[in-house]
Amino acid sequence: MAQRTLILAAEVSVASGVGNSTTVGSAKCVRVFNSSGSDLTVTVTDPTGANTKSGAGSISMPDNTIEFIEKEETFTIHGNGAFKATKVGFTN
């Protein structure tokens, strides 16, 4: 059986920069669409600075691509360009 994406909240537009970091509604799984018009670096951080759990780091995304990022609910996500983010889950 194919895996299906559960949409758990409305898609939000995230502006460029660390100052626009968001938890995406305390999401554990985020669908990220690179709508920036160029390659994008997406960064996940622990806002406490502790980074005691894995999941903090960054990835590169070509323009017009989608990635699913799993993170801690309190961790934030931001990019060096604008992108769209949606809180999602998966089911069979």
C-alpha contacts under 8 A as a table, 3 or more apart, distances in Angstrom:
res1	aa1	res2	aa2	distance
1	M	92	N	6.33
2	A	92	N	6.14
3	Q	90	F	6.64
3	Q	91	T	5.72
3	Q	92	N	4.59
4	R	90	F	5.65
4	R	91	T	5.31
4	R	92	N	5.96
5	T	88	V	6.61
5	T	89	G	5.86
5	T	90	F	4.74
5	T	91	T	6.57
6	L	88	V	5.40
6	L	89	G	4.85
6	L	90	F	5.45
6	L	91	T	6.92
7	I	10	A	7.69
7	I	86	T	7.40
7	I	87	K	6.61
7	I	88	V	4.80
7	I	89	G	6.71
8	L	86	T	7.64
8	L	87	K	5.42
8	L	88	V	5.09
8	L	89	G	6.99
9	A	25	G	7.88
9	A	86	T	6.35
9	A	87	K	5.49
9	A	88	V	7.24
10	A	86	T	6.29
10	A	87	K	7.56
11	E	84	K	6.53
11	E	85	A	5.56
11	E	86	T	4.49
11	E	87	K	7.50
12	V	24	V	7.86
12	V	84	K	5.60
12	V	85	A	5.39
12	V	86	T	6.37
13	S	82	A	7.23
13	S	83	F	5.99
13	S	84	K	4.53
13	S	85	A	6.47
14	V	20	N	6.67
14	V	21	S	7.84
14	V	22	T	7.91
14	V	78	H	7.39
14	V	82	A	5.62
14	V	83	F	5.39
14	V	84	K	5.85
14	V	85	A	7.05
15	A	20	N	6.05
15	A	79	G	7.80
15	A	81	G	6.73
15	A	82	A	4.52
15	A	83	F	6.78
16	S	20	N	6.65
16	S	78	H	7.07
16	S	79	G	5.56
16	S	80	N	5.19
16	S	81	G	4.28
16	S	82	A	4.70
16	S	83	F	7.74
17	G	20	N	5.62
17	G	21	S	7.25
17	G	78	H	6.30
17	G	79	G	5.80
17	G	80	N	5.48
17	G	81	G	6.97
18	V	21	S	5.28
18	V	78	H	5.69
18	V	79	G	7.03
18	V	80	N	7.93
20	N	78	H	6.47
21	S	76	T	5.60
21	S	77	I	5.26
21	S	78	H	4.67
22	T	25	G	7.74
22	T	76	T	4.90
22	T	77	I	5.45
22	T	78	H	6.79
23	T	26	S	4.85
23	T	27	A	6.29
23	T	73	E	6.71
23	T	74	T	6.21
23	T	75	F	5.97
23	T	76	T	4.46
23	T	77	I	6.28
24	V	27	A	5.55
24	V	30	V	7.34
24	V	76	T	7.63
24	V	77	I	7.77
24	V	85	A	6.93
24	V	86	T	6.83
24	V	87	K	6.19
25	G	87	K	6.84
26	S	73	E	4.50
26	S	74	T	6.02
26	S	75	F	7.94
27	A	30	V	6.29
27	A	71	K	7.50
27	A	72	E	7.55
27	A	73	E	5.21
27	A	87	K	5.29
27	A	88	V	7.38
28	K	70	E	5.58
28	K	71	K	5.05
28	K	72	E	5.47
28	K	73	E	5.03
28	K	87	K	7.60
29	C	68	F	6.68
29	C	69	I	5.57
29	C	70	E	4.37
29	C	71	K	6.21
29	C	87	K	6.11
29	C	88	V	5.60
29	C	89	G	6.15
30	V	68	F	5.55
30	V	69	I	5.14
30	V	70	E	6.40
30	V	71	K	7.93
30	V	85	A	6.34
30	V	86	T	5.52
30	V	87	K	4.86
30	V	88	V	5.70
31	R	66	I	6.87
31	R	67	E	5.89
31	R	68	F	4.55
31	R	69	I	6.48
31	R	85	A	5.59
31	R	86	T	5.14
31	R	87	K	6.52
31	R	88	V	6.42
32	V	66	I	5.51
32	V	67	E	5.28
32	V	68	F	6.16
32	V	69	I	7.34
32	V	83	F	6.94
32	V	84	K	5.81
32	V	85	A	4.69
32	V	86	T	6.74
33	F	64	N	6.76
33	F	65	T	5.81
33	F	66	I	4.54
33	F	67	E	6.77
33	F	83	F	5.87
33	F	84	K	5.15
33	F	85	A	6.45
34	N	37	G	7.64
34	N	39	D	7.88
34	N	40	L	6.79
34	N	61	M	6.87
34	N	62	P	7.24
34	N	63	D	5.48
34	N	64	N	5.21
34	N	65	T	5.54
34	N	66	I	6.48
34	N	82	A	7.33
34	N	83	F	4.88
34	N	84	K	6.61
35	S	38	S	7.95
35	S	63	D	6.49
35	S	64	N	5.78
35	S	82	A	6.42
35	S	83	F	5.00
35	S	84	K	6.67
36	S	39	D	7.45
36	S	40	L	7.05
36	S	63	D	6.62
36	S	64	N	7.93
36	S	81	G	5.45
36	S	82	A	4.87
36	S	83	F	5.82
37	G	63	D	5.64
37	G	64	N	7.36
38	S	62	P	6.65
38	S	63	D	4.82
39	D	60	S	6.96
39	D	61	M	5.66
39	D	62	P	4.38
39	D	63	D	5.04
40	L	60	S	5.63
40	L	61	M	5.08
40	L	62	P	6.30
40	L	63	D	6.94
40	L	79	G	6.63
40	L	80	N	6.12
40	L	81	G	5.95
41	T	58	S	6.57
41	T	59	I	5.61
41	T	60	S	4.45
41	T	61	M	6.23
41	T	79	G	5.52
41	T	80	N	5.74
41	T	81	G	7.58
42	V	58	S	5.41
42	V	59	I	5.46
42	V	60	S	6.36
42	V	61	M	7.45
42	V	77	I	6.95
42	V	78	H	5.77
42	V	79	G	4.39
42	V	80	N	6.95
43	T	56	A	7.52
43	T	57	G	5.68
43	T	58	S	4.12
43	T	59	I	6.64
43	T	77	I	5.58
43	T	78	H	5.44
43	T	79	G	5.99
44	V	55	G	7.13
44	V	56	A	4.99
44	V	57	G	5.34
44	V	58	S	6.08
44	V	71	K	7.53
44	V	75	F	6.56
44	V	76	T	5.59
44	V	77	I	4.50
44	V	78	H	6.75
45	T	49	G	7.73
45	T	51	N	7.60
45	T	55	G	7.91
45	T	56	A	4.86
45	T	57	G	6.55
45	T	75	F	5.51
45	T	76	T	5.40
45	T	77	I	6.50
46	D	49	G	5.43
46	D	50	A	6.64
46	D	51	N	5.59
46	D	56	A	6.43
46	D	74	T	7.14
46	D	75	F	4.69
46	D	76	T	6.49
47	P	50	A	7.93
47	P	74	T	7.55
47	P	75	F	6.20
47	P	76	T	6.69
48	T	51	N	7.61
51	N	54	S	7.06
51	N	56	A	6.65
53	K	56	A	7.63
55	G	70	E	7.48
55	G	71	K	5.71
55	G	72	E	7.31
56	A	71	K	7.75
56	A	75	F	7.81
61	M	65	T	6.66
61	M	66	I	7.95
61	M	67	E	7.89
62	P	65	T	6.02
71	K	75	F	6.44
72	E	75	F	5.25
79	G	82	A	6.67
79	G	83	F	7.38
